[in-house]
Amino acid sequence: MIAILGRLFIKNHADTADASVRRAWGTLCGVMGVVLNVLLCLGKLLAGALSGSIAITADAFNNLSDALSSVVTLLGFRLAGKKPDPDHPFGHGRMEYVSGLVVAGLILMMGVELLRTSFDKILHPEAVAFSPIAAAILIIAVLVKVYMAFYNRAVGKKIRSTAMVATARDSLCDTISTIAVLLSMVATLFTDLPLDGYVGLLVALFILYAAVQAARETISPLLGQAPDEEFVHQIEELVLSHEGVLGIHDLVVHDYGPGRRIISLHAEVSAAGNVMELHDMIDNIETELGEALHCEAVIHMDPVAADNEEVLRLRMAVTALVQAIDPQLTIHDFRVVPGPTHTNLIFDVVLPFAVDMEPEVLRHRIATAVRAMSEGNYFAVVKVERKYA
């Protein structure tokens, strides 16, 4: 159904790289979420009234919180689509993450309230009556929530929206909680145990879990999470496909919201090449990155002595020394500066966060290893930097 509506109401619906198309998909799914969750809330309130079940009523308010979340998501998409201005030159794309965080807060508050209500029901149990109409409403609710999880996940992946993928996960949690409520009501036909409050407690815990997961997925990009490995691989593959590029390093990806990424990197080129030709190649690569990956790219050109055998030999020797300390370490910007009494080997070392070592300790170990090289009188001038992608 969502695909049909997309084809009917969204112009160029398949071009999800277009910000306006992406915003239209988000708006469509948000409106659908509001409508379906309000209907589910009303249906479950009726079912709760017919059966006297606090668990069903709790599940109804869960759907109400989902409807409010969809409203906030809608607002987030609209605000994220605002054009850049002098105060926000990189646009307002992160408003989508902020709206996701607000949604997580709303879900959390609802979960805490339902937790309190369920504890009260456990302490003061009341009889729950089985109602065929209520059971039918809950079965329909499960089917609707499964459908909502499916379309939110599909569209979320299509437009690369963490907020919508989180919504899909929330829908699956709702499905599980509604099934639990349904089973507790059916159980009243076979037992007099006061299960209703405990099932309501379970529903509340599911809601709280969904809130925490949603918060984690929106806080992470706001704090500056590492870029997706596949995206990094695409960048490396595209840049290194050009014959004049010998290597890349210092890759940084800045995320200013979905569809608004800025990347910077250093590309190593031969110092013996024609500067104008190399500069033209770098300009072309920046354009290709923008067209292929829908980002803005800035590339710094690093000349390296690619034809100097002595420099290459020393670089290989130093690389072996560095990787003997830890195989995950890499070096770049390697230069050799000879002097009358000693030779400086100047280079940068990339220290991944997975390597548990302080930069100063690593610098000292490398300097000691270089100083101990059997031939020559070498000193290491090392800059230790972190890997951001």
DOVODREN-748538 format. One record per residue (C-alpha): residue in three letters; x negated, y, z negated. Coordinates in steps of 0.02 Angstrom, whole numbers. Layout:
DOVODREN-748538
 code      x      y      z
  ALA      X      Y      Z
...
end
This chain:
DOVODREN-748538
 code      x      y      z
  MET      0      0      0
  ILE   -138    122    -47
  ALA   -225     87    119
  ILE    -64    124    214
  LEU    -38    287    120
  GLY   -219    333    154
  ARG   -197    308    341
  LEU    -35    408    338
  PHE    -86    557    234
  ILE   -276    571    243
  LYS   -351    639    403
  ASN   -510    546    453
  HIS   -478    430    306
  ALA   -627    318    347
  ASP   -755    460    340
  THR   -786    451    152
  ALA   -950    548    171
  ASP   -841    701    203
  ALA   -811    789     36
  SER   -632    836     82
  VAL   -589    656    131
  ARG   -668    592    -29
  ARG   -567    718   -131
  ALA   -407    667    -39
  TRP   -434    484    -84
  GLY   -463    532   -266
  THR   -305    637   -267
  LEU   -200    499   -187
  CYS   -259    368   -313
  GLY   -235    492   -456
  VAL    -55    527   -407
  MET    -20    342   -388
  GLY    -96    313   -560
  VAL     15    444   -641
  VAL    175    379   -560
  LEU    142    193   -594
  ASN     83    220   -773
  VAL    233    329   -817
  LEU    351    196   -748
  LEU    258     60   -845
  CYS    266    164  -1004
  LEU    455    189   -988
  GLY    481      4   -950
  LYS    379    -52  -1100
  LEU    464     71  -1216
  LEU    629    -11  -1164
  ALA    553   -183  -1191
  GLY    489   -130  -1362
  ALA    659    -65  -1412
  LEU    745   -226  -1356
  SER    623   -339  -1449
  GLY    573   -228  -1596
  SER    390   -263  -1558
  ILE    258   -137  -1613
  ALA    133   -224  -1497
  ILE    241   -187  -1344
  THR    268     -8  -1400
  ALA     80      9  -1425
  ASP     52    -57  -1250
  ALA    178     72  -1185
  PHE     80    214  -1264
  ASN    -77    140  -1188
  ASN      3    165  -1017
  LEU     49    342  -1067
  SER   -134    376  -1107
  ASP   -179    303   -936
  ALA    -57    424   -854
  LEU   -137    570   -946
  SER   -306    504   -893
  SER   -250    505   -712
  VAL   -195    687   -730
  VAL   -365    734   -799
  THR   -451    637   -659
  LEU   -346    732   -532
  LEU   -400    897   -607
  GLY   -579    836   -607
  PHE   -574    797   -421
  ARG   -498    967   -383
  LEU   -627   1062   -487
  ALA   -771    957   -419
  GLY   -719   1007   -243
  LYS   -746   1193   -275
  LYS   -876   1273   -163
  PRO  -1047   1325   -232
  ASP  -1056   1501   -301
  PRO  -1195   1615   -367
  ASP  -1177   1543   -542
  HIS  -1171   1362   -481
  PRO  -1276   1353   -322
  PHE  -1274   1162   -324
  GLY  -1084   1154   -329
  HIS   -964   1087   -460
  GLY   -977    901   -423
  ARG  -1020    855   -602
  MET   -845    909   -655
  GLU   -793    735   -601
  TYR   -908    663   -733
  VAL   -844    788   -862
  SER   -664    739   -823
  GLY   -711    557   -847
  LEU   -782    599  -1017
  VAL   -620    689  -1065
  VAL   -523    535  -1009
  ALA   -632    426  -1120
  GLY   -596    543  -1267
  LEU   -408    533  -1238
  ILE   -414    343  -1229
  LEU   -518    338  -1388
  MET   -394    445  -1485
  MET   -249    336  -1426
  GLY   -342    179  -1477
  VAL   -376    245  -1652
  GLU   -192    291  -1676
  LEU   -134    120  -1615
  LEU   -260     38  -1731
  ARG   -183    130  -1879
  THR     -6     84  -1826
  SER    -52   -100  -1804
  PHE   -130   -110  -1977
  ASP     31    -38  -2048
  LYS    130   -172  -1955
  ILE     17   -308  -2026
  LEU     43   -242  -2203
  HIS    231   -219  -2178
  PRO    286   -350  -2048
  GLU    457   -342  -1965
  ALA    550   -473  -1865
  VAL    523   -476  -1677
  ALA    660   -543  -1562
  PHE    624   -629  -1396
  SER    705   -535  -1251
  PRO    709   -605  -1073
  ILE    722   -428  -1005
  ALA    571   -373  -1106
  ALA    473   -526  -1047
  ALA    517   -488   -865
  ILE    459   -307   -888
  LEU    292   -365   -958
  ILE    265   -488   -815
  ILE    298   -350   -689
  ALA    179   -237   -787
  VAL     40   -367   -773
  LEU     62   -379   -585
  VAL     63   -189   -565
  LYS    -95   -170   -671
  VAL   -186   -304   -570
  TYR   -141   -208   -412
  MET   -200    -44   -489
  ALA   -366   -124   -539
  PHE   -387   -188   -361
  TYR   -356    -24   -271
  ASN   -452     83   -395
  ARG   -604    -29   -381
  ALA   -594    -38   -190
  VAL   -573    150   -167
  GLY   -698    189   -306
  LYS   -833     89   -216
  LYS   -784    165    -49
  ILE   -803    345   -109
  ARG   -939    305   -238
  SER   -839    365   -388
  THR   -892    301   -559
  ALA   -733    376   -634
  MET   -621    269   -522
  VAL   -723    111   -551
  ALA   -704    143   -738
  THR   -516    164   -711
  ALA   -513     -6   -625
  ARG   -598    -84   -775
  ASP   -473      0   -890
  SER   -331    -75   -786
  LEU   -404   -250   -809
  CYS   -414   -221   -997
  ASP   -232   -166   -993
  THR   -188   -327   -901
  ILE   -268   -433  -1035
  SER   -186   -337  -1176
  THR    -14   -348  -1093
  ILE    -34   -536  -1070
  ALA    -77   -549  -1256
  VAL     79   -450  -1302
  LEU    186   -560  -1189
  LEU    116   -719  -1268
  SER    147   -651  -1443
  MET    329   -618  -1400
  VAL    349   -793  -1325
  ALA    270   -864  -1484
  THR    416   -796  -1587
  LEU    520   -937  -1511
  PHE    409  -1066  -1597
  THR    345   -985  -1757
  ASP    393   -861  -1891
  LEU    215   -801  -1917
  PRO    200   -610  -1907
  LEU     90   -608  -1750
  ASP    153   -441  -1685
  GLY     41   -330  -1791
  TYR   -112   -436  -1754
  VAL    -81   -430  -1567
  GLY    -55   -242  -1581
  LEU   -224   -236  -1668
  LEU   -301   -334  -1524
  VAL   -225   -213  -1398
  ALA   -297    -66  -1494
  LEU   -470   -146  -1493
  PHE   -459   -170  -1305
  ILE   -414     13  -1285
  LEU   -562     66  -1393
  TYR   -678    -46  -1292
  ALA   -616     31  -1129
  ALA   -645    206  -1202
  VAL   -824    166  -1251
  GLN   -862     91  -1079
  ALA   -786    240   -989
  ALA   -886    361  -1097
  ARG  -1049    269  -1061
  GLU  -1019    274   -873
  THR   -987    462   -873
  ILE  -1116    516  -1002
  SER  -1256    426   -911
  PRO  -1250    529   -749
  LEU  -1226    689   -850
  LEU  -1387    650   -945
  GLY  -1481    613   -783
  GLN  -1480    425   -753
  ALA  -1602    337   -637
  PRO  -1545    327   -456
  ASP  -1472    168   -384
  GLU  -1608     46   -328
  GLU  -1526     20   -159
  PHE  -1524    208   -128
  VAL  -1710    219   -172
  HIS  -1748     74    -55
  GLN  -1654    160     87
  ILE  -1758    318     61
  GLU  -1922    221     60
  GLU  -1874    119    212
  LEU  -1824    272    314
  VAL  -1978    376    270
  LEU  -2103    234    291
  SER  -2028    187    460
  HIS  -2123    337    533
  GLU  -2295    284    591
  GLY  -2380    441    527
  VAL  -2326    413    346
  LEU  -2454    308    252
  GLY  -2361    301     86
  ILE  -2242    395    -29
  HIS  -2240    439   -213
  ASP  -2164    561   -339
  LEU  -1989    522   -278
  VAL  -1858    616   -381
  VAL  -1669    608   -354
  HIS  -1563    749   -427
  ASP  -1378    705   -443
  TYR  -1261    856   -450
  GLY  -1104    751   -432
  PRO  -1040    624   -305
  GLY  -1088    677   -130
  ARG  -1211    809   -193
  ARG  -1385    734   -210
  ILE  -1551    821   -184
  ILE  -1710    719   -165
  SER  -1893    768   -166
  LEU  -2045    661   -129
  HIS  -2228    667    -78
  ALA  -2274    586     89
  GLU  -2455    535    117
  VAL  -2523    575    291
  SER  -2696    564    369
  ALA  -2806    714    331
  ALA  -2878    695    507
  GLY  -2708    721    591
  ASN  -2643    876    678
  VAL  -2561    985    545
  MET  -2427   1055    661
  GLU  -2378    882    725
  LEU  -2374    811    549
  HIS  -2269    957    488
  ASP  -2146    929    630
  MET  -2134    745    584
  ILE  -2097    789    402
  ASP  -1960    911    457
  ASN  -1881    773    563
  ILE  -1885    651    417
  GLU  -1798    777    305
  THR  -1661    796    436
  GLU  -1643    607    456
  LEU  -1627    583    268
  GLY  -1490    714    262
  GLU  -1391    634    405
  ALA  -1414    453    352
  LEU  -1396    467    163
  HIS  -1292    627    148
  CYS  -1417    717     38
  GLU  -1535    864     46
  ALA  -1719    818     56
  VAL  -1879    912     20
  ILE  -2043    825     65
  HIS  -2217    880     12
  MET  -2355    826    131
  ASP  -2509    749     47
  PRO  -2665    730    158
  VAL  -2770    577    117
  ALA  -2940    520    184
  ALA  -2871    372    280
  ASP  -3026    347    388
  ASN  -3161    361    255
  GLU  -3221    185    214
  GLU  -3310    235     54
  VAL  -3154    322    -14
  LEU  -3046    173     33
  ARG  -3169     53    -52
  LEU  -3169    155   -213
  ARG  -2980    171   -210
  MET  -2962    -18   -199
  ALA  -3085    -42   -341
  VAL  -2995     83   -453
  THR  -2825      8   -409
  ALA  -2890   -162   -467
  LEU  -2953    -86   -630
  VAL  -2786      1   -663
  GLN  -2680   -151   -623
  ALA  -2789   -257   -736
  ILE  -2721   -149   -877
  ASP  -2542   -180   -817
  PRO  -2484   -245   -645
  GLN  -2340   -119   -643
  LEU  -2458     31   -636
  THR  -2492    116   -469
  ILE  -2605    258   -414
  HIS  -2593    394   -282
  ASP  -2673    558   -228
  PHE  -2844    476   -238
  ARG  -2992    592   -204
  VAL  -3180    576   -221
  VAL  -3282    730   -269
  PRO  -3471    693   -273
  GLY  -3591    800   -375
  PRO  -3777    806   -412
  THR  -3764    705   -575
  HIS  -3601    608   -558
  THR  -3449    578   -447
  ASN  -3273    623   -500
  LEU  -3133    504   -451
  ILE  -2975    608   -458
  PHE  -2806    522   -450
  ASP  -2631    509   -524
  VAL  -2565    354   -612
  VAL  -2379    314   -618
  LEU  -2326    246   -788
  PRO  -2156    158   -779
  PHE  -2044    170   -932
  ALA  -2051    -21   -941
  VAL  -2235    -12   -988
  ASP  -2248     15  -1176
  MET  -2400    128  -1183
  GLU  -2431    309  -1225
  PRO  -2499    415  -1081
  GLU  -2651    470  -1181
  VAL  -2695    290  -1224
  LEU  -2679    239  -1042
  ARG  -2786    386   -986
  HIS  -2924    338  -1107
  ARG  -2922    155  -1054
  ILE  -2934    200   -870
  ALA  -3075    325   -901
  THR  -3171    194  -1000
  ALA  -3147     62   -863
  VAL  -3204    182   -725
  ARG  -3355    237   -827
  ALA  -3405     54   -843
  MET  -3404     21   -655
  SER  -3567    -66   -612
  GLU  -3618     43   -466
  GLY  -3630    231   -462
  ASN  -3602    359   -598
  TYR  -3413    385   -594
  PHE  -3299    488   -703
  ALA  -3109    474   -694
  VAL  -3002    630   -689
  VAL  -2831    554   -718
  LYS  -2656    627   -723
  VAL  -2527    509   -797
  GLU  -2347    537   -739
  ARG  -2183    447   -761
  LYS  -2083    355   -627
  TYR  -1914    439   -601
  ALA  -1845    325   -465
end
